[in-house]
Amino acid sequence: MPSTAPTLNPPANARRAKRASVDGRARFREAGQNPFDAELYDLSSTGFRMFTYSHQAIGKRIWVSLPGLQPREAIVRRAEGCNYGCEFVEPLHPSVASHMQEKLSA
């Protein structure tokens, strides 16, 4: 008799990693451009949200400098006014993300 157990599909907006509110400054740059300032207001191992007056287009690749880490490549995934959601090209290790969340906790 075939199994009738339901399959569980995560909701479309399910998070892949724990997101935490943070309050920190970071420097960002585009390839070949000068860095610009941004305020981080949440961070997970897979990405972050930021506020900046520097216009960023969805799909643009940027590099973010977080305190104590080498610059990390990210892709702008969402934009609403001066607020942007970005995804790391290579996620942070969970312990590194946890440390950064504690260091920058709001």
C-alpha positions in Angstrom: 0.0 0.0 0.0 1.5 3.4 -1.0 2.3 5.9 1.7 -0.3 8.6 2.2 1.9 10.8 4.4 1.7 14.5 3.4 4.7 16.1 1.9 5.8 19.3 3.5 6.7 22.2 1.3 8.1 25.3 2.9 6.2 28.5 2.2 7.5 30.6 -0.6 8.7 33.3 1.8 10.4 30.8 4.2 13.9 31.9 5.4 16.9 29.7 4.8 18.8 31.2 7.8 18.0 32.9 11.1 17.8 36.6 10.6 18.6 39.0 13.4 18.1 42.8 13.7 21.4 44.6 13.8 22.5 48.2 13.9 25.7 48.8 12.2 27.6 50.7 9.6 29.2 49.0 6.6 31.1 50.0 3.5 30.0 48.8 0.1 31.4 49.1 -3.4 30.5 48.2 -6.9 33.2 46.7 -9.2 35.6 49.4 -10.2 33.8 52.1 -8.1 34.6 54.0 -4.9 33.0 52.6 -1.7 29.8 54.0 -0.2 28.3 54.0 3.3 25.3 52.0 4.3 23.4 51.1 7.5 22.7 47.4 8.1 19.5 46.6 9.9 19.3 42.9 9.6 21.8 40.1 8.9 21.7 36.3 8.4 24.2 33.8 7.1 22.7 34.1 3.6 22.3 37.9 3.4 21.4 41.3 4.8 19.2 44.3 4.5 20.7 47.8 4.3 19.7 51.4 3.9 21.8 53.6 1.7 21.3 56.8 -0.4 23.4 55.2 -3.2 21.0 53.8 -5.8 21.4 50.0 -6.3 19.7 48.1 -9.1 18.2 44.7 -8.5 20.7 42.0 -9.8 23.8 44.3 -9.2 26.8 42.6 -7.6 28.3 44.5 -4.8 31.0 43.9 -2.1 30.3 44.5 1.5 32.9 45.1 4.2 31.6 43.9 7.6 33.7 44.7 10.7 36.5 42.2 11.0 35.8 40.3 7.8 37.2 40.4 4.3 34.9 42.0 1.7 32.1 39.6 0.8 30.4 39.6 -2.6 26.6 39.9 -2.6 23.8 40.5 -5.1 21.0 43.0 -4.6 17.8 41.0 -4.6 15.1 43.6 -3.4 14.8 47.3 -3.5 12.3 49.6 -1.9 13.2 53.3 -1.8 16.6 53.5 -0.1 16.2 50.0 1.5 17.9 47.0 -0.2 17.8 43.2 0.5 21.0 41.5 -0.6 22.1 37.9 -0.8 25.7 36.7 -0.2 27.2 34.9 -3.1 28.8 32.5 -0.6 26.9 32.4 2.7 28.6 33.2 5.9 29.4 30.2 8.1 26.6 30.0 10.7 29.1 30.6 13.6 30.5 33.7 11.8 26.9 35.0 11.2 26.0 34.4 14.8 29.1 36.3 16.0 28.4 39.2 13.6 24.7 39.3 14.8 25.9 39.5 18.4 28.6 42.1 17.6 26.1 44.3 15.7 23.0 43.6 17.7 20.4 46.3 17.8 
